[in-house]
Amino acid sequence: MLVAVLALALVGPVRAQGPVKITLWHAMGGARYEAITKGIAEGFNRAYPNYTLEPLFTGSYAETLTKGIAAIRAGNPPHIVQVYEVGTQTMIDSGAIIPVTDMVKPGEINFAEYIDPILKYYTVRGKLYSMPFNSSTAILYYNKDVFRRAGLDPERPPQTFDELEQMGRQIIRSGAARGAVTFGWPAWIFEQMFAYHNKAYANNENGRAGRATKVLFDQPFGVYLASRWAAWAKEGLLIYGGREYAPNRAFLAGEVAMLMQSTSQVSTIQQGAKFAVGTAFLPRIPGQPRGKSVIGGASLWVLKGRGRSQAELDAIVAFFKYLNQAAQTAQWHKDTGYFPATQSAVKLLEAEGWFTKNPNFLTAFRQIQVGPDTGATRGVLLGNFVQIRDITDTMLERIFSGRMTPAEAVRVSAEEANKVLEEYNQTYK
């Protein structure tokens, strides 16, 4: 008896096993922070009391990717990290991830129900590597009030580059706005135009038939596109507003009539605008082949880590199943403007009359499904794509400011990008 009591004293009190914890590093700031922490994380924790999801905001997309890679190298990565689409090849090559299709058992999640372009972006050579989460594309936002003041039909935005030029000139002449258009994420809009016109951005079918070793934006289409935009900037039709979301300010201030920007900004722009906001498909270049807009945004990657237990892996799968629920996917779309990623979520939104009441949320969803499925329209995979996008952003800044001719800037930037690819591919052979 005494021995038993002493043994219990040495062991200490018996503790009940608590919930299994998993961590998620993400880049969702602003209103999207509330959607992921209070909406998704708290909802999952209530629905699955045996698990606890702990989300942590780790900065911008680029910062989150950098911190994720650093944590992998240090041996203490989170369970899940949100990585934007340009990090896809880097994550695949890291050797530190568990592909989604290696974790989820057949029948646990019906991946065939996901919207085709979203699923195909993150499927590389037959394997789904990451969990689709916050997918977007680029659309045209326009100020209906400016269109009215300029004598234009506010329900008929430009459908082509030619129409954008004509309408833009009328807007500026009328004094309704200082400029016609600005670009959010300019380098991404540059990439979009290649997919939108069914042009490859890199060799080996945009890196999907084999590792990309060379960019193709210095080919005639890229030079033409850069030259056309340079002419807009010189004429005052295009106002350069900076990178990423910075150009939103000029649009919301009424300085420019149109904005090419991510669909993730629908809620933000509608809430911040003091004018009627319209949305439309991106304008096309007449005479060029038809492609379709390509996926942006980010997905969720599972990291291996040391000593990952089966219980932790089960918790991750449970979280992905929770995200897959139609109600959760639909609410995420409502809160953020990101795509409703599954057919069941779309049907739920349609049954609620959501798109009828909120037509600006429907624009991108319609646009992403129109056009051929080719290597050019599935999206480009590049090693160290983050650095290459920075190179093309700098290229566009040189062009818009007149520091370089379009042909020179494109040539120099392609050479820089190809050097980055060569160095990357030597590391990951």
N, C-alpha and C positions, 0 to 999 in steps of 0.2 A: 504493500500500500504506500509506504513512505517512498520507495523507489519510484513508483508511478507519479507521485506528486512532484518529486524532484525533477523527473524527466519533463513533465509539463512546464515546470518553472523555467527550465533551461531552454526549451523550445519557444516559449512565449505564447501569447494568446493566438488562437487559431483565427485567421482572417478569411473572410469570404472573398472569393475571387471577384475582382471588379470587371467592368466592361473592357473588352479588347480595344486598345487605342490605335488609330491610324492617323497619319498626318498628311495634309494636303497643302503644298505650297502653290500659291496662285498669284495672278497679276491683275485681279479685278478690283479696281479702285472706284471711287465715287459711288453712284447709285448701285453699281454692280457689286460693290463690296457688301452692301446690305442683302442683295439677292443671294449671294453665295454663302454668307455667314448665317443670317437669320432665316432666309428662305430654305436653302438646300441643306446646310449642315445641321441646323436645329431640327428641321423636319426629319432628316435621316436618323438623328439620334433619338427622336421620339418614336419613330417607327421600328427601330432596331435597338432596344435597350441593352442588348448584350454587347453592342459596339459603340464606340465614341469616335466621331470624326472631328479632328481638330484642324481647322483651316488657318493658314498663316499667310497674310499678305506680304509678298517679298519684293515689291516694286514693280517696275515696268516689265513688259514681255522680255526685253533684252536682259534686264537685271535678274529676272527670275531664272532664265536659262543659264546665265553665268553662275548664279549661286547654286543652281542645281548641279551643274557640272563640277563646281568646286566641292560640293558636298559628296559627290560620288568619289572624287579623288581622295577626299579626306576619310572616306569609309563610314560616313554617318548621314546618308541621304534620307530624305523623307520617303514615305511609302509611295506617294503620288506627287507628281509635279506637272503643272500646267505649262505647256510649251507651245509657242505660236508656230505657225505652219512652216516658217523658214528654218526652224530647228529640226525638222523631220529627219533629214539625212544624218545630221550630227547625232541625234538620239539613237538612230538605228546602228550607227557605227560605234557608239560608246561601249557596247558590250555590257552595259549595266542595266538593261531594261528586260522586262518580261513581256513579250507580245501578248496582247489581249486574248488572241485566239489560243494561246498556250495556257491561259488561266481559266477561261470560261468554258465550262463543259457544254457539249452539244445540247441545245434545247433550253439552256438557262436564259439566254438572251437571243431573240430573233433578229439577227443582224440584217437579214434580208428586208426587214421592215424599214431600215434607215433610208433616207433620201439618197438616191444613187450617187450623185456627184460628191456628197460628203463622205460616203463610205469608200468610194474609189480613190479619193485623195489620200487617205491614210492606209490604203491597202497597197502594198508594194510587193510585186512578184508573188501575188497570191496569198499574202499574209497580212492580216489586220494588226498593225503594231500598237496603235493607241486607241483610246476610247473617244469617239466623237463627243464634243462637249459644246463649245461656243463657236459655232461656224458662222461665217459672214461672207459677204462679197461686197463689191463696190457698186453703188448706184448714183444717179444724179438727183441731188436735192435742188429745188429752185424756189425762189421767192415769188409767190403769186401776186403779191401787191406791187412789186417792181414791174412784173410783166404787164399788169393793168395800166400802171402809170406810163409805161412806154408804148401803150397802144397795142400790146400783144395779147393773144388769147391765153389766159391763165390756165386753161385746161389743155393746152397744146405745147408742151415743151419740145425742144429740138430733138430730132431723131438721128441726125447725122452731123458730122463735123461742119458741113456746109451750112446747115441750118443754124448751128450754134454760132457761127461767125456772123451770119446775117442778123439774127436776133440780137446778138451781143452788140453789134454796131448800132442797131436801133435803140437799144437800152442806153448806151453811152451818149448817143446824140441827144436823146430826150432828157438826159440828166437824172434819170430814175436811179442810177447807180454809177459808181466810179469805174467799176470793171464788170466784165461779163462772167468770168469763171475763176475758180481757184481749186487746187487739188489737195485733199487730205492724203497723207501717206504717198507723196508724189512718185517714189520709186515703185511702189506697189501698183499705182495706177498705170505706170509705164508697163509693168509686167502684165497687168490685166488686158491691156490693149493687144498684146501678142495673142493671148488665149482667145480674146473676143473676136479676133480675125483669123483664128486657126493657124497661128504662126508659132513654131517652136522657139523657145527662149534659150535652149541649150541643146547640145547634140544628144545622140542616143535616146531619141524620143523624150526629150526633157528629163533625161536621167532615169527614165522608167524602164527602158529596155536594157540598160546597163549603166554603170556609173558615168555621170556627165564629166567630160574632160574639157569642154569648151563652151563658152557662151556664144549665142548667135545674135545678140542684139546689135552687133555692128554690121549686120547684113542690110540689104537695101531697105527692108521695111523699117528697121530701127532708125536708120538715118532719116528716112522720110518722116516718121513720126516725130522725131526730135526736131526736125526742121519746121514742121507744121506748128508745133508748140512754140518754137522760138519766134516764129512770125506773129503768133498771138501775143506773146510777151512784148515784142517790139511795138506792136500796134496799140497795146494797152488793154487788149481783150482779156488776157490772162494776168492775174495778179498773184505773184508768189507769196504765199502766206506762212511758209515754214513747213516743218515736217509733222508727221503723225496727225494729232488732233488740233494743232495750233491754227490751221486755216479756218476752223469753225468760227473763230472770233470775227473774222472779216465778213463771213456770211451772216452771222447773227446780228452784226452791227448794220447790215444793209449796205455795206460797201461794195459787195459783189452780188450778182443776181443768182449765180449758180455755184454749186459745190459738188465735186466728185469725191465721195467719202464712203466709209464703211457703213454697212447696214446696222452695225452695233450702235450707231449714233442716232438712230431714229427717235428713241425716247428722249435723249438728251437735247437734240435739236428742237423737237416739237415743244418741249417744256421751256426751252430758253428763248424761243423765237417770239417776237412781238408782231409777227405777221403770219399770213397763211402760208404753210409749207406744203409744197407738192413734191412728189418723187416720181422718177421715171427710169427706164432702162438707160444704160450708158449710150451715148450717141456713137454711131458707127462711121467708118470711113467709106464713102461710096466707092464701089468697084472692087473692094477687097473681099476675100472669102469670109463666110460667116462661121464663127466659132461660138463660144459662149464664155461668160464671165467665170472666173475660177474662185475656188474656196479660199477664204482667209480665216482669221480668228485663230483658235487654238484647240488642242485636244489634251487628254489626260494620259500620262505615261506612268506605268508602274515600274519602280526601281527595285533592283534586287536587294541590296543591303545585306549586312551580315546578320545571320541568325534570324532571318524572317521565319516566323512560325506559321504553321498551317492555319492557325486561328486568325492571324493577321491577313493572310491571303484570302481566307474566306470572307473576312470583313470587307476587303477591297471589292470582291465579286458582289457582295451584298449591296455595296454602295453603287456599283455600276448598274445593278438591277433596279435599284431605286431611281437612279437617273433616267433609266429607260422607260419608266412608267409614263403613260400618256399625260397624266395630270401634272407631273413634275416638269416634263419637257415643255408642255404648253405654257406653264406659269413662268418658266425661265425665259421663254420667248417674249411673253408679255412684259416682263420686268426689264428686259435688256434690249430687245430688237434682234438678238441672234436668232438664227433659223430654228423653227420647230423641226428637230432632226428626224422625226419618225412619222410614218404615214398615219399612225393612230393619233398622234398629237395634232396633226393637221386636221383630221376628221373631227376631233373634239373641238378645235377652234372654229371650224366651219359650222358645226352644230350650234355653237354658242353665238354665232353671228359676229365673231371677233373681226374678221377681215372686212366684213361689210361696214362695220363701224370704224374700223381703223385701216383704211386702204393703203396707207403708206407702209404698213408692215407687210403687205402682200407683194409689193413691187419686186423686191429682191428674190423672193421665193419663186415667183413666176419666171424671172429672168434667168435664174440658175438652171432651170430645167429646159430652156429653149436652146437648141443647138446640138451639134454632133459630139459624140464621145470619142475623142482622139487623144493621142499622147500630148498634143499641144493644149487641150482643154482640161486635162486631168490635173494640171499643175506641175510646176517644175521642181525637181529635187536637186539641190546643189550642196556640196560640202562647204561648210563655213558660209552659208547663205547670208547670215547676219552681216558679215563684213562685205559681202558682195552687194547687198542692198544698200549699205552705207556708201559704197563706191558709186552706185547709180544715182543715189540722192545727190551726192556731190556733183556728179556729171550734170544733172538737171539744173542745179544751182549755177554752175558755170555757164550753161546755155542761156538760162533766163536772165542772168545779169549781163550777158554779152561778153563775158571774159574769154569765151572760146566759141568758135563756130560749132554748129551741131555736128558736122562730120568729124572735126578734130576731137571734140569732147567724147563722142561715141567711140572713136578709135582708141583713144588713150584709156578710157574706162574699161573697154573690153580687154585690153592688154593687161590692165591691173587685175581684173576679175579672173582672167585665165591664169595669171601667176598665182593667185590665191588658190584656185582649183588645183593647180599642179602641186603646190606645196601640201595641200590637204590630202590629195590622192596618194602622194608618196608616203604619207603617214598611215593611211588606211588602204592598203593594197588588197 
